[in-house]
C-alpha cells in the first residue's frame, strides 16, 4: 500500500480483536467494504492471529499463525483490503510479511530490540504501539531502532497510559509529541478504554467512551484511527468490552471524516 497516503490521512484501521472464525471475518469485512466504497476513505483490515498477551492462560488466543494468516489473506483477496496484524516474536516477522502489508508491534513489546529490527528488515510498514509505561517523547527510541534497518515506513499509535492499577488514561499531548518524528500518528480508540485485568482474570473496559476518544484525537491532529469492531462484542472472546458494535461504526466514521 502507499505509505504517502497514510501521512495525509485520515485513514482507518478496523476489524475484530482476534480471528475467531471465517463468518465473523466475512461479516466485518462486508460492512467495511460498504463503508470504504460509500465514503472513499482508506481502510486497513486488522485482526490478530494470536493474542499472546492475554491476562489468563485460559483466554482464547486465536487460530495460530499459519491458519490465521491464510484467513487474512483470503479477506485481502476477496475484499481488497490492505492487512495489518500483530507479531510477538522476531521469527514471525518474515512469515507474516508474506501475507500482510503492515506489521504491528504490540505496546508491551515496543522496546524489544530484536522484534523491532526484524520487523524493520522486512521492508514492510511497521506500526509501533506506544507502551502503557512510556511517554510520546520516549517513542523516539523505538523509532530509531526501526530506522536503523533502513526502513522509514513507520507509524506510531497512542493507546493510553497506566494510571494506578486496572486503569488507563490518555494524555492527548502524546499525539503531537509523536508527530514531531515525522511519521503518521494513530489513535487506538478502543484499547485506550481498557481496564486491564479488572475483570477477574480478564481485561474489561468502557466502550461508551470510544467515540469521545476518537473525536478528541481528531482535535489533536491524529492521522489515523484504530477501532476494533465486532457484530456482537459482548460475546466476543477477546476485548469485547472495548470493541465498538459494528452497526455503530458508520456514525462515528462520518464525524471523523467531516
Secondary structure in CASP SS format (residue, H / E / C, confidence):
PFRMAT SS
TARGET T0000
AUTHOR 0000-0000-0000
METHOD secondary structure of the structure
MODEL  1
X C 1.00
X C 1.00
X H 1.00
X H 1.00
X H 1.00
X H 1.00
X H 1.00
X H 1.00
X C 1.00
X C 1.00
X E 1.00
X E 1.00
X E 1.00
X E 1.00
X E 1.00
X C 1.00
X C 1.00
X E 1.00
X C 1.00
X C 1.00
X C 1.00
X H 1.00
X H 1.00
X H 1.00
X H 1.00
X H 1.00
X H 1.00
X H 1.00
X H 1.00
X H 1.00
X H 1.00
X H 1.00
X H 1.00
X H 1.00
X H 1.00
X H 1.00
X H 1.00
X H 1.00
X H 1.00
X C 1.00
X C 1.00
X E 1.00
X E 1.00
X E 1.00
X E 1.00
X E 1.00
X C 1.00
X E 1.00
X C 1.00
X C 1.00
X C 1.00
X C 1.00
X C 1.00
X C 1.00
X C 1.00
X C 1.00
X C 1.00
X C 1.00
X C 1.00
X C 1.00
X C 1.00
X C 1.00
X C 1.00
X C 1.00
X H 1.00
X H 1.00
X H 1.00
X H 1.00
X H 1.00
X H 1.00
X H 1.00
X H 1.00
X H 1.00
X H 1.00
X H 1.00
X H 1.00
X H 1.00
X H 1.00
X H 1.00
X C 1.00
X C 1.00
X E 1.00
X E 1.00
X E 1.00
X E 1.00
X E 1.00
X E 1.00
X C 1.00
X C 1.00
X C 1.00
X C 1.00
X H 1.00
X H 1.00
X H 1.00
X H 1.00
X H 1.00
X H 1.00
X C 1.00
X C 1.00
X C 1.00
X C 1.00
X E 1.00
X E 1.00
X E 1.00
X E 1.00
X C 1.00
X H 1.00
X H 1.00
X H 1.00
X C 1.00
X C 1.00
X C 1.00
X H 1.00
X H 1.00
X H 1.00
X H 1.00
X H 1.00
X H 1.00
X H 1.00
X H 1.00
X H 1.00
X C 1.00
X C 1.00
X C 1.00
X E 1.00
X E 1.00
X E 1.00
X E 1.00
X E 1.00
X C 1.00
X C 1.00
X C 1.00
X C 1.00
X C 1.00
X C 1.00
X C 1.00
X H 1.00
X H 1.00
X H 1.00
X H 1.00
X H 1.00
X H 1.00
X H 1.00
X H 1.00
X H 1.00
X H 1.00
X H 1.00
X C 1.00
X C 1.00
X C 1.00
X C 1.00
X C 1.00
X C 1.00
X E 1.00
X E 1.00
X E 1.00
X E 1.00
X E 1.00
X C 1.00
X C 1.00
X E 1.00
X E 1.00
X C 1.00
X C 1.00
X C 1.00
X C 1.00
X C 1.00
X E 1.00
X E 1.00
X C 1.00
X C 1.00
X C 1.00
X H 1.00
X H 1.00
X H 1.00
X H 1.00
X H 1.00
X H 1.00
X H 1.00
X C 1.00
X C 1.00
X C 1.00
X C 1.00
X E 1.00
X E 1.00
X E 1.00
X E 1.00
X E 1.00
X C 1.00
X C 1.00
X H 1.00
X H 1.00
X H 1.00
X E 1.00
X E 1.00
X C 1.00
X C 1.00
X C 1.00
X C 1.00
X C 1.00
X C 1.00
X C 1.00
X C 1.00
X E 1.00
X E 1.00
X C 1.00
X H 1.00
X H 1.00
X H 1.00
X H 1.00
X H 1.00
X H 1.00
X H 1.00
X H 1.00
X H 1.00
X H 1.00
X H 1.00
X H 1.00
X H 1.00
X C 1.00
X C 1.00
X C 1.00
X C 1.00
X E 1.00
X E 1.00
X E 1.00
X E 1.00
X E 1.00
X E 1.00
X E 1.00
X C 1.00
X C 1.00
X H 1.00
X H 1.00
X H 1.00
X C 1.00
X C 1.00
X C 1.00
X C 1.00
X C 1.00
X C 1.00
X C 1.00
X C 1.00
X E 1.00
X E 1.00
X H 1.00
X H 1.00
X H 1.00
X H 1.00
X H 1.00
X H 1.00
X H 1.00
X H 1.00
X H 1.00
X H 1.00
X H 1.00
X H 1.00
X C 1.00
END
